[in-house]
């Protein structure tokens, strides 16, 4: 039984051991428990649990938890932004909105841009989604780096601009 446990440990240790660290404490304790049970021969009474089963369950639980913790930690590291970077979650529509807004903003910042590109919001909802997408980007800027004190003021002013344009006014041309 001990030999089988050692083979299991050898086979799965790469899945739970972290670089530069020893075997997790719970796994080491469970291994000691398996060794202790295999050292003594006991007869099972009727209705009792086999001591091997109990210790192997504890061992399997410890190995499973150690593997899960290593995988979970790796997943957290993979999802975390790189040092000095910020991650922002955007829907596809928000990303498309920002793409057009950034493109038009870039063109308007160029001193040699003289054209008039035809890309307008298709309606109030489309414009509100664009305003929210820009607000998400502005909200991700660290407070000390923002060119404005409160990003919510920027968002509210854009939303007001949208509401004012799409208010029910007769015969106003829409984009």
Protein Blocks (a to p, Z undefined) as FASTA:
>chain_A
ZZmmmmmmmmmmmmmpcghiacdfklmmmmmmmmmmmmpccdddehiacfklmmmmmmmm
mmmmmmmmmmmmmmmmmmpccehiacddddfklmmmmmmmmmmmmmmmpmkbcbdcdddd
fbfklmmmmmmmmmmmmmmpcfklpcbfblmlmmmmmmmmmmmmmpccehiacZZ
